[in-house]
Amino acid sequence: MHPAVSTVTPMTAPLSPRVRAAVTALPGYVPGRPAPLGPGGASHKISSNENPYPPLPAVLEVVQRAAAQLNRYPDMGSADLVGALAEHLDVPAARVVPGTGSVGVLGSLLQAVCEAGDEVVFAWRSFEAYPIVVGLSGATPVPVPLDGAGRHDLDAMADAVTERTRLVLVCTPNNPTGPVVGAQELEAFLARVPRDVLVVVDEAYLEFVRDPQAADGLAAHRAHPNVMVLRTFSKAYGLAGLRVGYAVAHEPVAEALRRTAVPFGVSGIAQLAAVASLEQSEALLERVDAIVDERERVVAELVRQGWRLPRSEANFVFLPVGSSTGALVAACAEAGLSVRGYGDDGVRATVGDVAADDALLEVCGAFLPTWSPDRVG
């Protein structure tokens, strides 16, 4: 006979599996929304900073061939991609660690470096995944407000470093506001940070930077044993759908990243597409130049309309409309534009598609008279 199985009576509250309190308290990551239909069926998604160009034929051909091998596991060490990146960046291969986008690498890093009671310092508002991945690691987020121009306040961030700090995140250009950190101010900041605190320079939008005074994450990495760099193929290289990024870190941190990475996380298709993209860098970066030119056109027109904006060195612009953020998002939606609203801080819009940019400029030109320019920037 089988033993009796107890049952929950109607008067007993049902039990459910327990979830960590830290997880239930996390903010949810908000993806870019699909574009609504505007007048005449116009529809433009400019909420996710995607590259508007399709893959180059040479990259697409590699992806199509690789699809025939979907029954095979990828190379877990991404050896060909590591070698290609090491040559492209002129760094030792032992320092290069690919992952599932730069945010995937960051998640592995936090698992390797942080535990309960540790602190992670970052600017805010910055990349919205930061407080999520920090919270998942069990560490405590320490957000430091941006300055009035939407830039990192590195002096305040240095002041926020304590004996509990294990990691500092520096996003340059900053997502979502767009300004870069200068090379000299980064060096002054690093001089104040203890050598046992890891400083992560997140350069997801590096290829769009044209400011000659901007910090160079790789140069800082070479000069400082506690600096590592995060980069991605999602933006400039247009591989957002394949989820491949990488870290450049000194060997002890790089080895820790390899130990904490999800096994076989970077697909074979992603590895091959990234290598092919590096081989096609010249053609891809011509596209980046076109996006930068379009960014400058959009910024110039917004300034002409009367907007005061943070100086963007990325593939987006940020409109700091404060409590009118929701109203501007709604106005864009009526025109068939999906943009990204950030609480009561402002609106971020991707640039690069001329038709979408023209529609955005029309909305912004009509919106500004209803909202005081004195409150912009």
C-alpha positions as CSV (number, residue, x, y, z in Angstrom):
1,M,0.0,0.0,0.0
2,H,1.1,3.5,-0.7
3,P,1.4,5.9,2.2
4,A,-1.3,8.4,2.6
5,V,-0.7,11.6,0.8
6,S,-1.6,14.7,2.7
7,T,-3.7,17.3,1.0
8,V,-4.3,21.0,1.6
9,T,-7.7,21.6,3.0
10,P,-9.8,24.5,1.7
11,M,-9.1,26.4,5.0
12,T,-5.3,26.2,4.6
13,A,-3.5,28.9,2.6
14,P,-1.7,27.3,-0.4
15,L,2.1,27.2,-0.3
16,S,4.3,28.3,-3.1
17,P,8.0,28.1,-3.9
18,R,10.0,30.9,-2.3
19,V,11.7,33.5,-4.3
20,R,14.6,35.6,-3.0
21,A,13.4,38.9,-1.5
22,A,16.2,40.6,-3.5
23,V,14.7,39.4,-6.7
24,T,11.1,40.5,-6.0
25,A,12.4,43.9,-5.0
26,L,14.3,44.4,-8.3
27,P,13.1,46.9,-10.9
28,G,12.1,45.2,-14.2
29,Y,14.1,45.9,-17.3
30,V,11.9,47.8,-19.7
31,P,12.5,46.9,-23.4
32,G,11.9,49.3,-26.2
33,R,8.2,49.1,-27.3
34,P,7.1,48.2,-30.8
35,A,6.3,51.2,-32.9
36,P,2.7,52.3,-33.1
37,L,1.0,53.2,-36.3
38,G,0.9,56.9,-37.0
39,P,-0.7,59.0,-39.7
40,G,-0.6,57.3,-43.1
41,G,0.7,54.1,-41.5
42,A,4.0,55.6,-40.5
43,S,5.8,53.5,-37.9
44,H,9.3,53.9,-36.5
45,K,10.8,52.1,-33.5
46,I,13.5,54.4,-32.2
47,S,13.4,53.2,-28.6
48,S,16.2,50.6,-28.5
49,N,19.2,52.2,-30.1
50,E,19.3,49.6,-32.8
51,N,21.4,50.1,-35.9
52,P,19.0,50.9,-38.7
53,Y,21.2,49.2,-41.4
54,P,20.7,45.5,-42.2
55,P,23.7,43.1,-41.9
56,L,26.3,43.5,-44.6
57,P,26.1,40.7,-47.2
58,A,29.4,39.1,-46.1
59,V,28.1,38.9,-42.5
60,L,24.7,37.6,-43.6
61,E,26.3,34.9,-45.7
62,V,28.3,33.7,-42.7
63,V,25.2,33.6,-40.6
64,Q,23.2,31.6,-43.2
65,R,26.0,29.0,-43.6
66,A,26.3,28.7,-39.8
67,A,22.6,28.0,-39.5
68,A,23.2,24.5,-40.9
69,Q,25.2,23.6,-37.7
70,L,22.5,24.5,-35.2
71,N,22.6,20.9,-33.9
72,R,26.1,21.4,-32.6
73,Y,27.3,23.2,-29.5
74,P,29.4,26.3,-30.1
75,D,33.0,26.6,-29.1
76,M,32.7,27.4,-25.4
77,G,35.9,29.3,-25.4
78,S,35.0,31.4,-28.5
79,A,38.6,30.8,-29.6
80,D,38.4,32.4,-33.1
81,L,36.5,35.4,-31.8
82,V,39.0,35.9,-28.9
83,G,41.9,35.7,-31.4
84,A,40.2,38.1,-33.8
85,L,39.5,40.6,-31.0
86,A,42.9,40.3,-29.5
87,E,44.5,41.2,-32.9
88,H,41.9,43.9,-33.6
89,L,42.5,45.6,-30.2
90,D,46.2,44.7,-29.8
91,V,45.7,43.1,-26.4
92,P,46.7,39.7,-25.1
93,A,44.1,37.0,-25.9
94,A,44.1,36.0,-22.2
95,R,42.4,39.3,-21.4
96,V,39.5,39.0,-23.8
97,V,36.3,37.3,-22.6
98,P,33.2,37.2,-24.9
99,G,29.7,36.9,-23.4
100,T,26.0,37.3,-24.2
101,G,26.2,41.0,-24.8
102,S,28.1,43.4,-22.6
103,V,25.3,43.1,-20.0
104,G,25.8,39.3,-19.9
105,V,29.5,39.8,-19.2
106,L,28.6,42.3,-16.5
107,G,26.3,39.8,-14.8
108,S,29.1,37.3,-14.8
109,L,31.5,39.9,-13.4
110,L,29.2,40.8,-10.5
111,Q,28.9,37.1,-9.6
112,A,32.7,36.9,-9.6
113,V,33.4,40.0,-7.6
114,C,30.5,40.9,-5.3
115,E,28.7,39.3,-2.5
116,A,26.1,40.4,0.1
117,G,27.3,43.5,1.9
118,D,29.5,44.8,-0.9
119,E,28.7,48.0,-2.8
120,V,28.7,49.0,-6.4
121,V,28.9,52.7,-7.4
122,F,27.4,54.0,-10.6
123,A,26.0,57.2,-12.1
124,W,22.3,57.7,-12.2
125,R,20.5,58.0,-14.4
126,S,22.6,55.5,-16.5
127,F,22.1,52.1,-18.1
128,E,19.0,50.7,-16.5
129,A,20.4,47.2,-16.2
130,Y,22.9,48.3,-13.6
131,P,20.7,48.3,-10.6
132,I,19.1,45.0,-11.8
133,V,22.4,43.0,-12.2
134,V,23.8,44.6,-9.0
135,G,20.8,43.6,-7.0
136,L,20.9,40.0,-8.4
137,S,24.4,39.6,-7.2
138,G,23.4,40.5,-3.6
139,A,25.5,43.6,-3.6
140,T,24.1,47.1,-2.7
141,P,23.6,49.6,-5.5
142,V,25.1,53.1,-4.8
143,P,23.7,55.4,-7.5
144,V,25.3,58.9,-7.7
145,P,23.3,61.6,-9.5
146,L,24.5,63.0,-12.8
147,D,25.4,66.6,-13.0
148,G,23.1,69.2,-14.5
149,A,24.5,68.5,-18.0
150,G,23.6,64.8,-17.9
151,R,27.3,63.9,-17.3
152,H,29.0,61.7,-14.7
153,D,29.9,63.6,-11.6
154,L,33.2,61.7,-11.0
155,D,34.1,63.7,-7.9
156,A,30.9,62.7,-6.3
157,M,31.4,59.1,-7.4
158,A,34.9,59.0,-5.9
159,D,33.4,60.4,-2.7
160,A,30.9,57.6,-2.7
161,V,33.6,54.9,-2.6
162,T,33.9,53.3,0.8
163,E,35.7,50.3,2.2
164,R,32.7,48.2,1.1
165,T,33.0,49.2,-2.5
166,R,34.0,46.4,-4.8
167,L,33.1,47.8,-8.2
168,V,32.5,51.2,-10.0
169,L,30.7,51.4,-13.3
170,V,31.5,54.3,-15.7
171,C,29.3,54.4,-18.7
172,T,30.8,56.5,-21.5
173,P,29.0,57.7,-23.6
174,N,26.4,57.6,-20.9
175,N,23.1,55.8,-21.7
176,P,20.6,57.4,-21.8
177,T,21.9,61.0,-21.7
178,G,24.8,60.7,-24.2
179,P,27.8,62.7,-22.8
180,V,31.2,61.1,-22.6
181,V,33.7,61.1,-19.7
182,G,36.9,63.0,-20.5
183,A,40.3,61.3,-20.5
184,Q,41.7,63.7,-18.0
185,E,38.8,63.5,-15.6
186,L,38.8,59.7,-15.8
187,E,42.5,59.7,-14.9
188,A,41.9,62.1,-11.9
189,F,39.1,59.8,-10.8
190,L,41.2,56.7,-11.0
191,A,43.9,58.4,-8.9
192,R,41.3,58.6,-6.1
193,V,39.9,55.0,-6.4
194,P,41.7,52.3,-4.3
195,R,43.6,49.8,-6.4
196,D,41.5,46.9,-5.0
197,V,38.3,48.5,-6.4
198,L,37.5,47.4,-10.0
199,V,36.5,50.2,-12.3
200,V,34.5,49.0,-15.3
201,V,34.5,51.4,-18.3
202,D,31.3,50.5,-20.3
203,E,31.9,51.6,-23.9
204,A,28.8,50.2,-25.6
205,Y,28.6,53.3,-27.9
206,L,32.3,53.9,-28.4
207,E,32.3,53.8,-32.2
208,F,30.0,56.8,-32.3
209,V,32.3,59.1,-30.3
210,R,33.9,62.0,-32.0
211,D,35.1,64.1,-29.1
212,P,38.9,64.1,-29.1
213,Q,39.0,64.7,-25.4
214,A,36.9,61.6,-24.6
215,A,38.4,58.9,-22.4
216,D,39.8,55.8,-24.1
217,G,38.9,52.7,-22.0
218,L,41.6,50.5,-23.5
219,A,44.3,53.1,-22.7
220,A,43.0,53.3,-19.1
221,H,43.0,49.5,-18.9
222,R,46.6,49.3,-20.1
223,A,47.7,51.9,-17.5
224,H,45.7,50.6,-14.5
225,P,45.5,47.1,-13.2
226,N,42.1,47.7,-11.7
227,V,40.4,48.9,-14.9
228,M,38.5,46.7,-17.4
229,V,36.5,47.5,-20.5
230,L,33.0,46.4,-21.7
231,R,32.1,46.6,-25.3
232,T,29.4,45.1,-27.6
233,F,28.6,44.2,-31.2
234,S,25.0,45.2,-30.7
235,K,25.1,48.8,-31.6
236,A,27.7,50.0,-34.2
237,Y,28.1,46.5,-35.6
238,G,24.4,45.8,-35.9
239,L,24.3,42.4,-34.2
240,A,21.8,43.2,-31.5
241,G,19.8,40.1,-32.3
242,L,22.7,37.7,-31.7
243,R,23.7,38.9,-28.2
244,V,27.5,39.1,-28.3
245,G,29.7,41.5,-26.3
246,Y,33.1,41.2,-24.6
247,A,35.3,42.3,-21.8
248,V,39.0,43.3,-21.8
249,A,40.2,42.6,-18.3
250,H,43.5,41.9,-16.7
251,E,44.2,38.2,-16.3
252,P,42.9,37.5,-12.8
253,V,39.5,39.2,-13.5
254,A,39.4,37.7,-17.0
255,E,39.8,34.2,-15.6
256,A,37.1,34.8,-13.0
257,L,34.8,35.9,-15.8
258,R,35.4,32.7,-17.7
259,R,34.6,30.7,-14.6
260,T,31.3,32.4,-13.9
261,A,30.1,32.6,-17.6
262,V,27.1,30.6,-18.7
263,P,28.6,27.5,-20.5
264,F,28.2,27.8,-24.3
265,G,26.5,31.2,-23.8
266,V,27.7,32.8,-27.0
267,S,26.2,30.9,-29.9
268,G,28.2,29.7,-32.8
269,I,26.3,32.0,-35.2
270,A,27.1,35.0,-32.9
271,Q,30.8,34.1,-32.8
272,L,31.1,33.7,-36.6
273,A,29.1,36.9,-37.2
274,A,31.3,38.9,-34.8
275,V,34.5,37.7,-36.5
276,A,33.0,38.5,-39.9
277,S,32.0,41.9,-38.7
278,L,35.6,42.6,-37.5
279,E,36.8,41.7,-41.0
280,Q,34.2,44.1,-42.4
281,S,35.1,46.9,-40.0
282,E,35.8,49.5,-42.7
283,A,32.4,49.1,-44.4
284,L,30.6,48.9,-41.1
285,L,32.3,52.0,-39.7
286,E,31.3,53.9,-42.9
287,R,27.7,53.3,-41.7
288,V,28.6,54.6,-38.3
289,D,30.0,57.8,-39.9
290,A,26.6,58.2,-41.6
291,I,24.8,57.8,-38.3
292,V,27.0,60.3,-36.6
293,D,26.4,62.8,-39.5
294,E,22.7,62.2,-39.0
295,R,23.0,62.7,-35.3
296,E,24.6,66.1,-35.8
297,R,21.9,67.1,-38.2
298,V,19.2,66.2,-35.7
299,V,21.0,67.9,-32.8
300,A,21.5,71.1,-34.9
301,E,17.8,71.2,-35.8
302,L,16.7,70.6,-32.2
303,V,19.0,73.4,-31.0
304,R,17.6,75.7,-33.7
305,Q,14.1,74.9,-32.5
306,G,15.1,76.0,-29.0
307,W,16.0,72.8,-27.2
308,R,19.0,72.6,-24.8
309,L,20.3,69.1,-24.8
310,P,23.1,67.0,-23.2
311,R,25.9,66.6,-25.6
312,S,25.4,63.2,-27.1
313,E,28.3,61.2,-28.5
314,A,26.2,58.1,-29.1
315,N,23.5,57.1,-31.6
316,F,20.7,58.8,-29.7
317,V,19.6,62.1,-28.3
318,F,18.1,62.8,-24.9
319,L,15.3,65.3,-24.3
320,P,15.3,66.2,-20.6
321,V,11.6,67.2,-20.3
322,G,11.2,66.2,-16.6
323,S,7.6,65.6,-15.5
324,S,6.5,66.1,-19.1
325,T,8.2,62.8,-20.2
326,G,4.9,60.9,-20.5
327,A,3.4,63.7,-22.6
328,L,6.3,63.7,-25.1
329,V,6.2,59.9,-25.3
330,A,2.5,60.1,-26.1
331,A,3.0,62.8,-28.7
332,C,5.7,60.7,-30.4
333,A,3.3,57.7,-30.3
334,E,0.6,59.7,-32.1
335,A,3.1,60.3,-34.9
336,G,4.0,56.6,-35.1
337,L,7.2,56.9,-33.1
338,S,8.2,54.5,-30.3
339,V,10.7,56.3,-28.0
340,R,12.0,55.5,-24.5
341,G,10.7,57.5,-21.6
342,Y,12.7,57.5,-18.3
343,G,10.4,58.3,-15.4
344,D,10.3,62.0,-14.8
345,D,13.8,62.5,-16.3
346,G,13.3,62.7,-20.1
347,V,13.0,60.9,-23.4
348,R,15.7,59.1,-25.4
349,A,15.3,58.7,-29.2
350,T,17.6,56.7,-31.5
351,V,18.9,58.5,-34.5
352,G,20.1,57.2,-37.9
353,D,16.9,56.6,-39.9
354,V,16.3,59.8,-41.8
355,A,12.5,59.3,-42.1
356,A,12.2,58.6,-38.4
357,D,14.4,61.5,-37.5
358,D,12.3,63.9,-39.6
359,A,9.2,62.7,-37.8
360,L,10.9,63.2,-34.4
361,L,11.9,66.7,-35.3
362,E,8.4,67.5,-36.4
363,V,7.0,66.3,-33.1
364,C,9.7,68.1,-31.0
365,G,9.1,71.3,-32.9
366,A,5.4,71.2,-32.1
367,F,5.9,70.0,-28.5
368,L,8.4,72.7,-27.4
369,P,6.1,75.7,-27.6
370,T,3.8,73.9,-25.1
371,W,6.7,73.4,-22.7
372,S,9.0,76.1,-21.3
373,P,12.5,76.0,-22.9
374,D,13.8,77.3,-19.5
375,R,13.1,73.8,-18.1
376,V,15.1,72.0,-20.8
377,G,18.6,71.0,-19.8
